[in-house]
């Protein structure tokens, strides 16, 4: 019944802690593009792929006490920190949800900046295009981010590494 919720709790359980809402959105999207069966629908938004469904499920998981969301004041913005709770672990143990191995994928993404994951997820969003067309699209839709050719090449390499881990 709460299978999609359990999949997200599994993500938080595997990640130990996620810092940032944008990073969270990008990580789930990238996992989905690596064939991890997350059901949330994503649309292209100001910061790249975004899922309103994911936002609502996270809110529900917080309300159920399965994950915690801590709001931290930074210099000129708020940052959110997410962790699974003991209640969330118990819920996960009682669910029979299975996912492909995601721990290595999560660890690889956690050390990246949300800016870089935004680039990677944007590139994956347009993966039906050629690499050249993706690079051109990034320059149009992410003009203010000033991604360089080097950034884009590093993102392609990162995508290749994730795909190798996911196989």
DAQUI-V91529 format. One record per pair of residues at least 4 apart in sequence whose ideal C-beta (glycine too) atoms are under 8 Angstrom apart, sorted by sequence separation. I is the first residue (numbers start at 0). J is the second residue. D is the distance in whole Angstrom. If there is no record, write none. Layout:
BEGIN
I:J:D ; I:J:D
END
This chain:
BEGIN
1:5:6 ; 2:6:7 ; 3:7:7 ; 4:8:6 ; 5:9:6 ; 6:10:7 ; 7:11:7 ; 8:12:6 ; 9:13:6 ; 10:14:6 ; 18:22:7 ; 19:23:6 ; 20:24:6 ; 21:25:6 ; 22:26:6 ; 23:27:7 ; 24:28:6 ; 25:29:6 ; 26:30:6 ; 27:31:6 ; 28:32:6 ; 29:33:6 ; 31:35:6 ; 43:47:7 ; 44:48:7 ; 45:49:8 ; 50:54:7 ; 51:55:6 ; 52:56:6 ; 53:57:6 ; 54:58:7 ; 55:59:6 ; 56:60:6 ; 57:61:7 ; 58:62:6 ; 59:63:6 ; 61:65:8 ; 73:77:7 ; 83:87:4 ; 84:88:7 ; 85:89:7 ; 86:90:6 ; 87:91:6 ; 88:92:6 ; 89:93:6 ; 90:94:6 ; 100:104:8 ; 101:105:6 ; 102:106:6 ; 103:107:6 ; 104:108:6 ; 105:109:6 ; 106:110:7 ; 107:111:8 ; 111:115:5 ; 112:116:7 ; 113:117:6 ; 114:118:7 ; 115:119:6 ; 116:120:6 ; 117:121:6 ; 118:122:6 ; 119:123:6 ; 120:124:6 ; 121:125:7 ; 122:126:7 ; 128:132:4 ; 129:133:7 ; 130:134:6 ; 131:135:7 ; 132:136:6 ; 133:137:6 ; 134:138:7 ; 135:139:7 ; 136:140:6 ; 137:141:5 ; 138:142:7 ; 146:150:4 ; 147:151:7 ; 148:152:6 ; 149:153:6 ; 150:154:6 ; 151:155:7 ; 152:156:7 ; 153:157:6 ; 154:158:6 ; 155:159:7 ; 156:160:6 ; 157:161:6 ; 158:162:6 ; 159:163:6 ; 160:164:7 ; 161:165:6 ; 162:166:7 ; 17:22:6 ; 30:35:4 ; 31:36:8 ; 43:48:6 ; 44:49:4 ; 60:65:5 ; 61:66:6 ; 72:77:6 ; 73:78:5 ; 83:88:6 ; 91:96:7 ; 111:116:5 ; 128:133:5 ; 141:146:6 ; 146:151:6 ; 11:17:7 ; 17:23:5 ; 31:37:5 ; 42:48:7 ; 43:49:8 ; 60:66:5 ; 61:67:7 ; 71:77:7 ; 30:37:6 ; 41:48:4 ; 42:49:6 ; 61:68:5 ; 70:77:5 ; 71:78:5 ; 125:132:7 ; 126:133:7 ; 31:39:7 ; 41:49:6 ; 42:50:8 ; 70:78:8 ; 71:79:7 ; 83:91:8 ; 108:116:6 ; 111:119:8 ; 125:133:5 ; 128:136:6 ; 138:146:7 ; 17:26:7 ; 41:50:5 ; 42:51:8 ; 57:66:7 ; 70:79:6 ; 71:80:6 ; 137:146:6 ; 27:37:6 ; 31:41:7 ; 40:50:6 ; 69:79:7 ; 39:50:4 ; 57:68:7 ; 68:79:6 ; 69:80:4 ; 122:133:5 ; 125:136:5 ; 14:26:8 ; 27:39:7 ; 40:52:6 ; 41:53:8 ; 68:80:7 ; 69:81:8 ; 125:137:8 ; 28:41:5 ; 39:52:4 ; 67:80:8 ; 68:81:6 ; 69:82:8 ; 38:52:8 ; 39:53:4 ; 67:81:7 ; 134:148:7 ; 137:151:6 ; 66:81:6 ; 67:82:5 ; 122:137:6 ; 10:26:8 ; 66:82:7 ; 121:137:6 ; 10:27:7 ; 39:56:7 ; 66:83:5 ; 67:84:6 ; 134:151:5 ; 65:83:7 ; 66:84:6 ; 133:151:8 ; 28:47:8 ; 65:84:6 ; 118:137:7 ; 121:140:7 ; 7:27:8 ; 10:30:7 ; 28:48:4 ; 64:84:6 ; 121:141:6 ; 65:86:6 ; 66:87:6 ; 24:46:8 ; 25:47:7 ; 28:50:7 ; 64:86:5 ; 65:87:3 ; 25:48:7 ; 27:50:7 ; 63:86:8 ; 64:87:7 ; 118:141:7 ; 24:48:7 ; 57:81:7 ; 117:141:8 ; 21:46:6 ; 24:49:6 ; 65:90:5 ; 130:155:7 ; 24:50:7 ; 27:53:6 ; 118:144:7 ; 60:87:7 ; 63:90:8 ; 117:144:7 ; 118:146:6 ; 24:53:6 ; 122:151:7 ; 6:36:7 ; 7:37:8 ; 23:53:8 ; 24:54:8 ; 114:144:7 ; 6:37:6 ; 6:38:8 ; 118:150:6 ; 122:154:6 ; 118:151:7 ; 122:155:7 ; 3:37:8 ; 20:54:8 ; 23:57:7 ; 3:38:5 ; 115:150:8 ; 119:154:5 ; 123:158:7 ; 3:39:7 ; 118:154:5 ; 122:158:7 ; 115:153:8 ; 119:157:6 ; 115:154:7 ; 119:158:6 ; 115:157:8 ; 7:53:8 ; 111:157:7 ; 7:56:6 ; 11:60:8 ; 7:57:7 ; 107:157:8 ; 4:56:6 ; 8:60:7 ; 3:56:6 ; 7:60:6 ; 107:160:7 ; 108:161:8 ; 107:161:6 ; 4:59:7 ; 11:66:5 ; 4:60:6 ; 23:79:8 ; 8:65:5 ; 104:161:6 ; 107:164:7 ; 8:66:7 ; 23:81:6 ; 4:63:8 ; 7:66:8 ; 19:78:6 ; 20:79:5 ; 18:78:6 ; 19:79:6 ; 104:164:6 ; 4:65:7 ; 18:79:8 ; 103:164:5 ; 104:165:6 ; 18:80:5 ; 36:98:7 ; 17:80:7 ; 18:81:8 ; 35:98:6 ; 16:80:6 ; 17:81:5 ; 35:99:6 ; 16:81:7 ; 17:82:8 ; 34:99:7 ; 16:82:5 ; 35:101:6 ; 99:165:7 ; 15:82:7 ; 35:104:8 ; 11:81:6 ; 47:117:5 ; 11:82:7 ; 12:83:5 ; 30:101:6 ; 33:104:6 ; 46:117:6 ; 47:118:8 ; 11:83:4 ; 48:120:5 ; 47:120:5 ; 48:121:7 ; 30:104:6 ; 47:121:4 ; 8:83:6 ; 12:87:7 ; 29:104:8 ; 30:105:8 ; 48:123:8 ; 11:87:7 ; 12:88:6 ; 48:124:5 ; 47:124:7 ; 43:121:8 ; 8:87:5 ; 12:91:6 ; 26:105:7 ; 29:108:6 ; 8:88:8 ; 43:124:6 ; 8:90:6 ; 9:91:6 ; 26:108:5 ; 8:91:5 ; 25:108:8 ; 26:109:8 ; 41:124:8 ; 5:90:7 ; 5:91:6 ; 8:94:8 ; 9:96:6 ; 29:116:7 ; 13:101:6 ; 25:113:7 ; 32:120:8 ; 1:90:8 ; 5:94:4 ; 9:98:6 ; 13:102:5 ; 6:96:6 ; 26:116:7 ; 29:119:6 ; 5:96:4 ; 10:101:7 ; 14:105:5 ; 22:113:4 ; 25:116:4 ; 29:120:6 ; 32:123:4 ; 2:94:7 ; 6:98:6 ; 9:101:8 ; 13:105:5 ; 17:109:7 ; 21:113:5 ; 25:117:6 ; 28:120:5 ; 1:94:7 ; 2:96:6 ; 19:113:5 ; 22:116:6 ; 25:119:7 ; 29:123:6 ; 32:126:7 ; 47:141:8 ; 10:105:7 ; 14:109:6 ; 21:116:8 ; 25:120:4 ; 28:123:7 ; 21:117:7 ; 24:120:8 ; 28:124:8 ; 43:140:7 ; 33:161:6 ; 33:162:7 ; 35:165:8 ; 33:164:8 ; 34:165:6 ; 29:161:7 ; 33:165:4
END
